[in-house]
Amino acid sequence: DAGVIQSPRHEVTEMGQEVTLRCKPISGHNSLFWYRQTMMRGLELLIYFNNNVPIDDSGMPEDRFSAKMPNASFSTLKIQPSEPRDSAVYFCASTPSGNRGTDTQYFGPGTRLTVL
Amino acid sequence: AQKITQTQPGMFVQEKEAVTLDCTYDTSDPSYGLFWYKQPSSGEMIFLIYQGSYDQQNATEGRYSLNFQKARKSANLVISASQLGDSAMYFCAMRERNQGGKLIFGQGTELSVKP
């Protein structure tokens, strides 16, 4: 079975450019999460969706970040304009249901973003 | 206050020996879940083991077991018979029912297995 799919795996861009990260959750999973990992802040949740609806976006750093989930099999995280401090690994994770404590979150391979 | 604390930034263990990675947590929610993930140098996050707050027995998954001490709010990961492939970062995480689906992660412990 396919796991969580993320693209691109690596992205190098220049400051000010728009960046779009993509995620396909595991089929049948109803909840999708975007995390960011940096050396300074560790792993932190940016936003998550239940049944395509954003539930908690309190982790989104600022208005430059936006996320969408137009359908159950696709989500995007967009940064516009990008800044060097956005350089990080961005993970997408999915789980069958976001509300049950027992549900394990399965992570994608991550997108390593470098903003020059 | 830190919700998840991993006090060991780095650990060394001899191959074939057992090792314990510490994790303490802080919550007032009676319903929560505790998770351990492994992150090898390749970067992916691999789920290892889960413990629910109402589970009576400690979770086990192959060579991984979770030493759950609820009163002390600790959820230590025990890896038995360490292998060279166990060298990685290990993250403890918690999910609280009243916080929905979000996982809160500790800072991680880097484990190095020596041959």
Chai-1 contact restraints between the chains, C-beta under 6 A:
chainA,res_idxA,chainB,res_idxB,connection_type,confidence,min_distance_angstrom,max_distance_angstrom,comment,restraint_id
A,S31,B,G101,contact,1.0,0.0,6.0,A-B,restraint_1
A,G42,B,F105,contact,1.0,0.0,6.0,A-B,restraint_2
A,G42,B,Q107,contact,1.0,0.0,6.0,A-B,restraint_3
A,L43,B,F105,contact,1.0,0.0,6.0,A-B,restraint_4
A,L45,B,K102,contact,1.0,0.0,6.0,A-B,restraint_5
A,Y48,B,G101,contact,1.0,0.0,6.0,A-B,restraint_6
A,I55,B,G100,contact,1.0,0.0,6.0,A-B,restraint_7
A,G98,B,G101,contact,1.0,0.0,6.0,A-B,restraint_8
A,G101,B,S31,contact,1.0,0.0,6.0,A-B,restraint_9
A,G101,B,G33,contact,1.0,0.0,6.0,A-B,restraint_10
A,G101,B,R95,contact,1.0,0.0,6.0,A-B,restraint_11
A,G101,B,R97,contact,1.0,0.0,6.0,A-B,restraint_12
A,T102,B,G52,contact,1.0,0.0,6.0,A-B,restraint_13
A,T104,B,F47,contact,1.0,0.0,6.0,A-B,restraint_14
A,T104,B,Y50,contact,1.0,0.0,6.0,A-B,restraint_15
A,Q105,B,L103,contact,1.0,0.0,6.0,A-B,restraint_16
A,F107,B,M45,contact,1.0,0.0,6.0,A-B,restraint_17
A,P109,B,E44,contact,1.0,0.0,6.0,A-B,restraint_18
A,G110,B,G43,contact,1.0,0.0,6.0,A-B,restraint_19
